[in-house]
Amino acid sequence: MNILILGSGGREHAFTYKLVQSQKVNQVYVAPGNAGTSQIAINIAINPTDFLAVKALVLNRHIEMVVVGPEAPLVEGIHDFFLADEELKNIPVIGPKKDGATLEGSKDFSKAFMTKYGIPTAQYQSFTRESLEEGKTFLETLNAPYVLKADGLAAGKGVLILESLEDAKSELEEMLSNQKFGSASATVVIEEFLDGIELSVFVLTDGKSYKILPSAKDYKRIGEGDKGLNTGGMGAISPVPFANDDFLSKVEEQVVKPTITGLQKEKIDYRGFIFVGLMNMNGNPYVIEYNVRMGDPETEVVLPRINSDIFDLFEGVANQTLDQKEFCVTTETATTVMIVSGGYPEAYEKGKEISGLDDVDQSIIFHAGTKENQGTVVTSGGRVLAMTSFGNSIEDALSKSYRSIKKIHFDQMYYRKDIGFDLTS
């Protein structure tokens, strides 16, 4: 079977890495892909949100399944596009339709969904330009820090956590009246701040049954000690030590089951991944957010730990036979450390030649922001490489990732040297 993966980052490289291992898969295509995916699959230079180009590719290359990596094509309705097209309607898409993708596409919708189905989350209210003053009044009822979330997709930048009430009021006005995040902040969700330890749990569902994938914890801040600006993620660890059987049982009963039940009651036929961003508050899970795809760099530690045939699981999603599929996970720990461009997450230069890739033998290199240029691999993004390693402990796996990173070089490369600092003694 020929498979198409949409996307270009480390997440998509990890999908490719797992799918090419399946005996049932003939050829994997990645659009647009990166220098890493080109080594094990065929890259096609098209935009994942150009649905007509995707259609032409699917028909020309006899694609029989499409796996959607990023959120934008899902929120824009690529699954619905396939179902509405006579030539595409029988080709399964791994990823929810537009109604399901609203879980990520609208913070207001997702918070209302959680409230309706009794899923533990922070208290909140939503405001528009017309209710700006009510929003400022609501802020006065909360304690610092103040959490403001743009309702729509804002390229990962639409969440503000502010210590000052005056700053919170000012930013609310910027978001609502001055369109700080464009149409994404036409509605703003204000919620209470949850104080705990973050982690993520991933669910794969066919709309009827589900598999809970390994837990993971990522590190968003650019600086060591979790200081500085937010990024797309500087590293990740799986499993999360504090996510023991008791905690994960609470996640399943209080979050996963009511989420799947809620989707069914809303008549949302959801087939794909649900990323549940959680806060562990004194041993109890609270949902921070839903995403409708796998996270990055969490995918780079979650997927490698799955020993089952990923394609077989995807077939189960497409045919709604997921409950009949074998699912097993290694007990080993996986860690990944992101190597990024100097200056990221602010301005950075591209086109830096990367050396040492062939020297790494203890780790898996997932490419995130790379491309090929006249026989060499060069940087093409802020987050460049994810160095994933296995070990019997977090320390063991991390030591391998860091040893491997020392073999890599490009001008102005940077990485955090303290991933997992809060989980190891």
C-alpha positions in Angstrom: 0.0 0.0 0.0 1.2 3.5 -0.8 0.9 6.0 2.1 1.1 9.9 2.0 2.2 11.8 5.1 1.4 15.5 5.2 3.9 17.7 6.9 7.6 18.6 7.1 8.8 18.3 10.7 10.2 15.9 13.2 6.7 14.5 13.9 6.3 13.6 10.2 9.8 12.1 10.1 8.9 9.9 13.1 5.7 8.7 11.3 7.7 7.9 8.2 10.3 6.1 10.3 7.6 3.8 11.8 5.5 3.3 8.6 8.4 2.2 6.4 9.0 -0.7 9.0 5.6 -2.2 8.1 5.5 -5.2 5.9 2.1 -3.9 4.6 3.5 -0.6 3.3 4.9 -0.4 -0.2 5.9 3.2 -0.6 5.7 6.2 1.7 5.4 9.8 0.3 5.9 12.9 2.4 4.6 16.3 1.4 6.6 18.4 1.7 9.0 16.4 4.0 12.6 17.3 4.9 16.1 16.0 4.4 15.5 13.2 6.8 12.3 11.8 5.2 14.0 12.0 1.8 16.4 9.3 3.0 13.7 6.7 3.6 10.7 8.0 1.6 9.9 10.2 -1.4 9.4 13.9 -0.8 6.9 15.8 -2.8 7.1 19.6 -2.7 3.5 20.6 -2.1 1.7 22.6 0.6 -0.5 20.3 2.8 -3.2 22.9 2.8 -3.4 23.0 -1.0 -6.1 20.4 -1.2 -6.2 20.3 -5.0 -2.5 19.6 -5.2 -2.9 16.9 -2.6 -5.7 15.4 -4.7 -3.5 15.3 -7.8 -0.7 13.7 -5.9 -2.9 11.1 -4.4 -4.3 10.1 -7.8 -1.0 10.3 -9.7 0.9 8.2 -7.1 -2.0 5.8 -6.3 -2.0 6.7 -2.6 -4.3 4.5 -0.5 -4.1 6.2 2.9 -3.3 9.8 4.0 -1.8 10.5 7.4 -2.1 14.2 8.5 0.7 15.5 10.7 0.0 19.2 11.4 -3.3 20.8 12.6 -3.9 23.4 9.8 -5.1 20.9 7.1 -7.4 19.3 9.6 -8.9 22.5 10.9 -9.3 23.6 7.2 -11.2 20.4 6.5 -9.0 18.1 4.4 -10.8 15.0 5.7 -14.2 16.5 4.6 -12.6 17.4 1.2 -11.7 13.8 0.6 -15.2 12.5 1.7 -16.9 15.0 -0.7 -14.8 14.0 -3.7 -16.0 11.0 -5.8 -12.4 10.1 -6.6 -11.1 10.4 -3.1 -14.0 9.4 -0.8 -12.8 5.8 -0.3 -9.2 6.8 0.6 -8.9 6.8 4.4 -7.6 10.0 6.1 -6.0 9.5 9.5 -7.1 12.7 11.3 -10.5 14.1 12.3 -13.0 15.9 10.1 -13.5 19.6 10.5 -16.1 19.3 13.2 -13.7 17.2 15.3 -10.8 19.4 14.6 -12.7 22.3 16.3 -11.4 20.8 19.5 -8.1 22.4 18.6 -9.3 25.1 16.2 -11.5 26.8 18.9 -10.4 27.1 22.5 -13.9 28.3 23.3 -15.5 25.2 21.8 -13.1 22.9 23.6 -13.6 24.5 27.0 -17.4 24.4 26.5 -17.1 20.7 25.5 -15.0 19.9 28.6 -17.6 21.7 30.9 -20.5 19.9 29.2 -19.1 16.4 29.7 -17.6 16.9 33.1 -14.0 16.8 32.1 -11.8 18.5 34.8 -10.3 21.8 33.5 -9.7 25.3 34.7 -12.6 27.7 35.3 -13.0 30.1 32.4 -15.1 32.7 30.5 -14.9 33.8 26.9 -15.1 37.4 25.6 -15.3 39.3 22.4 -14.6 42.9 21.4 -18.1 43.8 22.4 -17.6 42.3 25.9 -14.1 43.7 26.5 -15.1 45.6 29.7 -16.7 42.5 31.1 -13.5 40.7 30.4 -11.5 43.2 32.3 -13.9 42.9 35.2 -13.6 39.1 35.1 -9.8 39.4 35.3 -10.3 41.3 38.6 -11.9 38.2 40.1 -8.9 36.0 39.4 -5.5 35.7 41.1 -2.2 36.1 39.3 -0.9 34.8 37.0 -3.6 35.5 34.4 -4.1 33.2 31.4 -5.4 34.6 28.1 -5.9 32.3 25.1 -6.8 33.3 21.6 -9.8 31.2 20.5 -8.4 30.2 17.1 -5.1 28.9 15.7 -2.3 31.4 16.2 0.8 29.4 15.2 1.4 28.3 18.8 1.7 31.9 20.0 -1.9 32.6 21.1 -1.5 31.8 24.9 -0.3 34.5 27.2 0.5 34.0 30.9 0.8 37.4 32.7 1.8 38.2 36.3 0.3 41.8 36.3 -3.4 42.5 36.3 -2.8 45.7 34.3 -0.7 43.8 31.8 -3.5 41.3 31.5 -6.1 44.0 30.8 -3.8 45.7 28.3 -3.1 42.4 26.5 -6.8 41.6 26.4 -7.5 44.9 24.7 -4.7 44.2 22.3 -6.1 40.8 21.4 -9.7 41.8 21.1 -9.7 45.4 19.9 -6.4 45.6 18.0 -6.4 42.0 16.6 -3.0 41.1 18.0 -3.4 37.6 16.7 -5.7 38.5 13.8 -9.0 36.7 13.5 -7.7 34.0 15.9 -8.2 36.5 18.8 -11.7 37.7 17.8 -12.7 35.7 20.8 -10.4 35.3 23.9 -10.7 32.7 26.6 -9.7 33.9 30.1 -9.1 31.1 32.6 -7.7 30.5 36.0 -4.1 29.5 36.3 -3.5 25.8 37.1 -0.4 25.3 39.2 1.1 21.8 38.8 3.3 19.7 36.6 2.5 19.4 32.9 2.5 16.3 30.8 0.8 15.0 27.7 -1.2 11.9 27.0 -2.0 10.8 23.5 -5.0 8.8 22.3 -5.6 7.1 19.0 -9.3 6.5 18.3 -11.5 5.1 15.5 -14.5 6.9 16.9 -15.7 3.9 18.9 -12.7 2.4 20.7 -9.3 3.9 21.6 -5.7 3.1 22.5 -3.9 5.2 25.0 -0.4 5.8 23.8 2.6 6.4 26.1 2.7 9.6 28.2 5.3 12.2 27.5 6.6 15.5 28.9 8.1 18.2 26.8 10.1 21.3 27.6 8.8 24.5 26.0 11.2 27.2 27.2 14.3 28.1 25.2 16.5 28.5 28.3 17.7 26.0 30.9 15.7 25.8 34.0 12.6 26.5 31.9 13.5 30.1 31.5 13.0 32.5 28.6 10.7 32.5 25.6 8.3 29.7 24.7 9.3 27.5 21.7 7.7 24.6 19.8 9.5 22.3 22.2 13.2 21.8 23.2 13.0 18.1 24.2 10.8 15.4 25.5 10.8 12.3 27.7 8.6 9.2 27.7 7.3 7.7 29.9 6.7 10.4 32.6 7.8 9.0 36.0 5.0 10.6 38.0 2.4 9.3 35.6 2.0 6.0 37.4 -0.8 3.5 37.0 -3.0 5.3 39.5 -2.7 8.6 37.8 -3.1 7.2 34.3 -6.2 5.3 35.5 -7.7 8.7 36.6 -6.8 10.1 33.2 -8.6 7.3 31.4 -11.7 7.5 33.6 -12.0 11.2 34.1 -10.7 12.5 30.7 -10.3 9.9 27.9 -13.6 8.0 28.4 -15.8 11.2 28.7 -14.0 12.8 25.8 -14.7 9.8 23.5 -18.3 9.6 24.8 -18.8 13.3 24.4 -17.7 13.2 20.7 -20.1 10.3 20.1 -23.0 12.3 21.7 -22.1 15.3 19.6 -22.3 13.0 16.6 -18.7 13.8 15.7 -17.1 10.8 13.9 -13.6 11.3 15.1 -10.8 9.1 13.6 -7.3 10.0 14.5 -5.2 11.3 17.3 -6.2 13.3 20.4 -3.4 15.1 22.2 -4.5 15.8 25.8 -2.4 18.5 27.4 -2.7 17.8 31.2 -1.7 19.4 34.5 -1.1 17.0 37.4 -2.4 18.9 40.4 -1.8 16.9 43.6 -2.2 13.6 41.8 -5.3 14.7 39.8 -5.5 15.4 36.1 -6.8 18.7 34.7 -7.0 19.3 31.0 -5.2 22.4 29.7 -6.0 21.8 26.1 -6.8 19.4 23.3 -4.8 19.1 20.1 -6.2 17.0 17.2 -2.8 15.6 16.1 0.4 14.3 17.7 2.7 16.8 19.4 6.2 17.7 18.4 8.7 16.8 19.8 6.6 14.3 21.9 6.0 12.2 18.8 9.7 11.6 18.6 9.7 9.7 21.9 6.1 8.3 21.8 6.1 6.6 18.4 9.5 4.9 18.8 8.3 3.3 22.0 5.4 1.6 20.2 6.4 -1.9 19.1 3.2 -2.6 17.2 2.8 -2.1 13.5 1.7 1.6 13.2 0.1 0.9 9.8 -1.9 -1.9 11.3 -3.2 0.5 13.9 -4.1 3.1 11.3 -6.0 0.4 9.3 -8.0 -0.2 12.5 -8.8 3.5 12.7 -9.9 3.6 9.1 -12.1 0.5 9.4 -13.2 1.1 13.0 -11.6 -2.2 14.1 -9.0 -0.6 16.4 -10.2 -2.6 19.4 -9.1 -5.8 17.5 -5.5 -4.6 16.9 -2.5 -5.6 18.9 -0.9 -2.8 20.8 2.3 -3.1 22.8 4.9 -0.6 24.1 8.5 -1.0 25.2 9.3 -0.5 28.8 12.4 1.4 27.9 12.6 5.1 28.4 13.0 7.3 25.3 14.4 10.9 25.4 14.8 13.4 22.7 16.8 16.7 22.7 16.1 19.4 20.1 19.0 21.0 18.3 17.9 24.5 17.2 19.2 27.5 15.2 20.9 30.3 17.0 18.4 33.1 17.7 15.3 30.8 17.8 12.5 31.3 18.7 13.2 34.9 17.4 15.1 35.7 14.3 17.5 33.1 13.0 19.5 32.3 9.9 18.8 29.4 7.5 21.0 27.5 5.2 23.7 26.4 7.7 25.5 23.2 6.6 25.1 20.4 9.0 28.0 17.9 9.6 28.3 14.7 11.6 25.0 13.2 10.8 26.6 9.9 9.6 28.7 9.7 12.8 25.7 9.1 15.1 25.2 5.5 15.9 23.6 5.4 19.4 20.6 7.6 18.7 17.8 8.1 16.1 18.0 11.5 14.4 14.6 12.9 13.4 14.9 15.9 11.1 12.7 18.8 11.9 13.9 21.9 10.0 16.3 20.6 7.3 16.6 20.4 3.5 19.0 19.1 1.0 21.2 21.5 -0.9 23.5 20.2 -3.6 24.3 17.0 -1.8 24.6 18.5 1.7 22.0 18.8 4.5 21.4 22.4 5.6 19.1 24.1 8.2 15.8 25.4 7.1 13.9 26.1 10.3 14.2 27.1 13.9 14.1 23.6 15.3 16.5 21.6 13.2 17.1 18.1 14.6 15.6 15.9 17.4 18.1 13.4 18.9 16.2 10.4 20.3 17.7 7.7 22.4 16.6 4.7 24.4 17.8 3.7 27.9 16.9 1.8 31.0 16.4 5.2 32.8 16.0 8.8 31.9 19.7 9.5 32.7 20.8 6.6 30.6 18.8 7.7 27.5 19.7 11.3 27.9 23.4 10.6 28.2 23.2 8.8 24.8 21.3 11.8 23.2 23.9 14.3 24.5 26.8 12.1 23.4 25.3 11.9 19.9 24.7 15.7 19.8 28.4 16.3 20.3 29.0 14.7 17.0 26.7 17.2 15.2 27.8 20.6 14.1 26.4 23.6 12.3 27.0 27.3 12.8 25.3 28.8 15.8 23.6 25.5 16.8 22.0 25.5 20.3 20.4 22.9 22.6 19.3 22.7 26.2 21.7 20.7 28.4 19.1 20.2 31.1 16.2 18.3 29.5 14.6 16.1 32.2 16.2 18.2 35.0 12.9 18.2 37.0 12.5 14.4 36.7 15.9 13.2 37.7 17.6 13.3 41.1 
